Amino acid sequence: MPITPAFSHPLLRQRDGHHARVTYEELFFDLVYVFAVTQLSHELLHHLSFMGVAQTLVLWFAVWLGWQYTCWVTNWFDPQKTRIRGMLFSTMLLGLLMASSIPEAFAERGLVFALAYVAMQVGRTAFIWSQLPAWHPLAHNFRRMLGWVCISAVFWIAGGLADPQLRLLLWLVAVLCEYVSPMFGFALPGLGRSQTQDWTIEGGHMAERCQLFVIVALGETLLASGATLADTKTWQWDVLMALGATFIGTLAMWWLYFGTSSQDATEAITRAADPGRIGAYFHYVHAILIAGVIASAVGNDLVLAHPHALAAAPQIAILLAGPAIYLLGSAIYKKTVYGALPASHWLGALMLLVLVPLGQVCNLLVLGWLTTLLILGVALWDTHAAKRRQRLGTVAEHGHH
């Protein structure tokens, strides 16, 4: 879609109807998020309790929102322009500071985490707003966005100063402010609301950015498996079997996402009458999908580190929750792309529930293999369904001719 004169600005990407490529600046920026995802999975591994899960979930949404809001900016604005590149690298430094404070975010580094996050969100939004003339359609959007990130900043900083229990509650409110406000067009009294049609996103770029984050998360899963294996003193057959389970499980998750729907997703967002709305859906869905990958990485760590141990309730929960959350995210993602929930996914999720009683009598290695085989089965089913869909599409096309 060529850019309209109303949207022209020297810092914007030049839209000429071609797919906007992901730049090296954006790929470099993503490296901070490899570290952030590692920090989150370690945090969850060492705090496998209800409170630990709740805290990690809030921290994950902060990490995701920081990346998501940056992704929208680089979809509109050209990261190869000096000012945008400077903004991106400043955000990257703040992201590194935020990710480094994750292990102590609910202890003595709460305020550091909050201030780094707020500086990233408010700073980026205020900078972009200051670069746009008042008449520019995106200026109104960024003014409303700035309003909302400032509202959430109050809760982030108040949470950073509060004790850990109250901190969780205040930070949850802050997350909801930033996660939910785009659903209502950043509506604010006196400032009106943004329409998704005004966002004029480049669909192919947005889909590719989300896909690259999935690669980052899956890559961290492999890194975690490799690190755990490297720390294991003797590599007996059981450790190698555990490695097989974790690797094939990660491969099945990759296949489920990239093997069947990634190209269709790019086309769905590009062809949509309202790409802005579909782009927003993509970001909501990927927050769930990648949370499933992070939880699965923790399950993989447990299987590799203690293959013969009988699973305790929290370990069973994380081993089954990771694939279940991933299947849920993948199902909603495919609903966005194809317009229907895939039967394979919800049946797979039901089968994971059947594994709950088995988890109390199986060791971690057996449970790891069972979840891997289940995800692999869903991926095979999905591949078959995709081929059938393709054949039907080809037949329908010939019918028209």
Salt bridges, closest charged atoms under 4 A:
ASP16 OD1 - HIS18 ND1 3.31
GLU25 OE2 - ARG85 NH2 2.83
GLU26 OE1 - ARG13 NH2 2.93
GLU26 OE2 - HIS205 NE2 2.78
GLU26 OE2 - ARG209 NE 3.24
ASP30 OD2 - ARG209 NH1 2.79
GLU43 OE2 - HIS47 ND1 3.64
GLU202 OE1 - HIS19 ND1 3.35
GLU208 OE1 - HIS19 NE2 2.88
ASP238 OD2 - HIS308 NE2 2.60
GLU267 OE1 - ARG271 NH2 3.85
ASP274 OD2 - ARG277 NE 3.50
ASP382 OD2 - LYS334 NZ 2.39
ASP382 OD1 - HIS345 ND1 3.90
